[in-house]
Structure formats: structure tokens, C-alpha cells
Amino acid sequence: MNWQPLSEQAISDALASNKRLFIDVTADWCVTCKANKYNVLLRDDVQSALSEPDVVALRGDWSQPSAFIADFLAKRNRYAIPFNAVYGPGLSDGEILSPLLDKRTLITTLNNAKG
């Protein structure tokens, strides 16, 4: 699976192309982010879902201070990580997932994003 860098433009471009998006904002120092990575994101069925041709996976790394990521989160009324959201033709405003990811919810939300 190929992570692309997080940007507002990447979100706009993907939505304009009727793609589904999975956004992961993480950091090296974030224990919950690591739990999400190992318990959910690296699982075969999740990797498979995120690798579908109409899915764009964007990752923002907040390991170092970043005004862009702080602003990105603030625009979504969030101020902490992990931050995960799914967008798509069926979820154009996006759906923010629980900080502690759940494999079934993630895959279901990705499917709902198809529209």
C-alpha cells in the first residue's frame, strides 16, 4: 500500500476524481497511533481495502511540530492525534473515526464512502 503526503489539495483532487480517501495523522511519539498501526492498519484485510484502485491513502506525520497539521486538525475541530477520517463520493464531508481504530468500522466506513 502506498501512503501519499497529506494535503488539502490531495483531498480535493481525490474527491474531484470520485476516489475514496483514508486519512491518517500520526506521530512517532503517539502510543495510540502505534496501536492503531499494528492492530488495524497493518492487518491484511485493511491493507487490501486501502489498496483498492479507487482508494487514496494520505498520511500526515506530526512527529515534529507542524503548523500545517495543527491547522488541518483545527479546521476539523480536532486538536490531538491519532486522527483518522474517510471521505468519498458517499461521504463528501468526511467521517472522522474514533481515535482508537476498529478494523470492522474502518472497512465499513470505507465501503460506505463509495456512495
Beta strands, then each sheet from edge to edge (+ up, - down):
strand 1: 3-5
strand 2: 20-26
strand 3: 55-61
strand 4: 83-88
strand 5: 91-96
sheet 1: 1+ 3+ 2+ 4- 5+
end
